[in-house]
Amino acid sequence: MKKYIRPNILNLEPYSTARDEFQGAGIDIDVWLDANESPYPSTVNRYPDPHQKELKKRISSLFNIPEDMIFVGGAGSDEAIDVTFRVFCRPGVDNVVAITPSYGVYKVSAAINDVELREVLLNEDFSLPVERILAATDSNTKLIWICSPNNPTGNALPKEEIKHIAGNFDGIVIVDEAYADFSDKGSMIDDIRELPNVIVLRTFSKAWGMAGMRAGMAFADPVIIEYFDRVKYPYNMSSIIQRELLRRIDEGTGNHIPQLISERDKLAAALNEISTVRKVYPSDANFLLIKVEDANNMYDYLMKNGVIVRNRSKMPLCAGTLRITVGTPEENKRIIELISKYPK
Ligand SMILES: *Cc1c(COP(=O)(O)O)cnc(C)c1O
C-alpha cells in the first residue's frame, strides 16, 4: 500500500502529543503537568484521546472489523474524504476518477487539494460503467470514488463490479457507504481484507440519527489507517463527542432503520400513483429520487407550502428530478398530499 502514498506523507514526522511520549511502564500517575491544561476539574479540562481507543473498540465490535483498520473523523466522513486526498494525491500532479452524478464533496475536496477530478457518467439506468471508469484512469490516477448506495440516484452498485474495478486498478478505490444501513445489497467491509486497495466510508449521520455529532469512519488496510492517523489533526474529535457517541451506541438510540425502510417503500408506492410523478427511481437508501414534469415549479410549490426537498435537476442524467428524504409518517403524508394536489 505504501507505493500509493504521497512521498512527503511517507516521510512525515507526525506531531507527537504530550500523552504519546509518556510510556508509563505500569506506574500510576496522578499528577498530570505535561500538557498545559487547566488543573481545575470540569468535564472538559483534559485533552481528548487522540487515538479514540474506547470508541474504536466499540466500533470494532459494531462493524466486526479490527481496531487497526478504523479511522474516525470528527468532521464526519467528509473528514475522511479530505484526508484521503491529502494522503494519496500530489497537488497539481495526480488525478482521481469519480462517478457522476454523485456526492458533491468529492469534487470540492479535489478542488481544495488542487487535484484533477475526472467525472465518468453513470449509464442511463444509473448502473456502473465499469469499463469506462477503468479507461478514464492513467498512470497518475490515484483514486477512484464510488458511492453505493449512490447519492442522489439511490441505487446500490453491485459488489462484484466494484471488486472488478479494484482488482484491475493500480490505485485506491473508495466506496462511500453512507447509506449502506438502508440497503439489503450488502457492504464491502468484509471484502477489504482481501482487497487492501479498497477504503470503505461509513457515517453515524444518516441511519444512526447523529448528523449533528459529525462522526464518520474510514475502514481500510492497517497501513492506510496508519497514514490517515498521521495526517489528521491530532485532536480531531472532542472528548464530549467521544463520550456521547459511546453512550448513544450503547443505548442504541436513534436507530430507526426498519421504520425508515418501510416508510420509504410506502412513500414510493404512493408517489407512483400520482400522475405528475413520471418516475420513482428504486432506492436502497433513505431518500427517493423522483422525476416530475416541471421540477423547478414543483420545488417552489413545495417550498411555499413549507416543505423543502432537494432539487437535483441540474445534475447529469437527473433533469427534472427532486430528491426527497424519507421523513416521519406524518411528514411523508404531508408531501404525498401536496404532490397529489399539485399544480393547484
Ligand atoms: C451524507 C453523506 C456523507 C456525509 O457524511 P458525514 O459523515 O455527515 O460527513 C458522505 N457521503 C455521502 C454519499 C452522503 O450522502
The ligand as an SDF file (V2000), in Angstrom:
LIG
                    3D

 15 15  0  0  0  0  0  0  0  0999 V2000
  -24.3800   12.5000    3.8180 C   0  0  0  0  0  0  0  0  0  0  0  0
  -23.2620   11.8780    3.0750 C   0  0  0  0  0  0  0  0  0  0  0  0
  -21.9820   11.8170    3.6110 C   0  0  0  0  0  0  0  0  0  0  0  0
  -21.6270   12.6980    4.7630 C   0  0  0  0  0  0  0  0  0  0  0  0
  -21.4320   12.0950    5.8930 O   0  0  0  0  0  0  0  0  0  0  0  0
  -20.9340   12.8840    7.1720 P   0  0  0  0  0  0  0  0  0  0  0  0
  -20.4310   11.7660    7.9750 O   0  0  0  0  0  0  0  0  0  0  0  0
  -22.1230   13.5820    7.7200 O   0  0  0  0  0  0  0  0  0  0  0  0
  -19.8490   13.8500    6.7690 O   0  0  0  0  0  0  0  0  0  0  0  0
  -20.9890   11.1100    2.9560 C   0  0  0  0  0  0  0  0  0  0  0  0
  -21.2520   10.5360    1.7680 N   0  0  0  0  0  0  0  0  0  0  0  0
  -22.4630   10.6070    1.2070 C   0  0  0  0  0  0  0  0  0  0  0  0
  -22.6950    9.9440   -0.0940 C   0  0  0  0  0  0  0  0  0  0  0  0
  -23.5060   11.2920    1.8260 C   0  0  0  0  0  0  0  0  0  0  0  0
  -24.6970   11.3980    1.2210 O   0  0  0  0  0  0  0  0  0  0  0  0
  1  2  1  0
  2  3  1  0
  2 14  2  0
  3  4  1  0
  3 10  2  0
  4  5  1  0
  5  6  1  0
  6  7  2  0
  6  8  1  0
  6  9  1  0
 10 11  1  0
 11 12  2  0
 12 13  1  0
 12 14  1  0
 14 15  1  0
M  END
$$$$
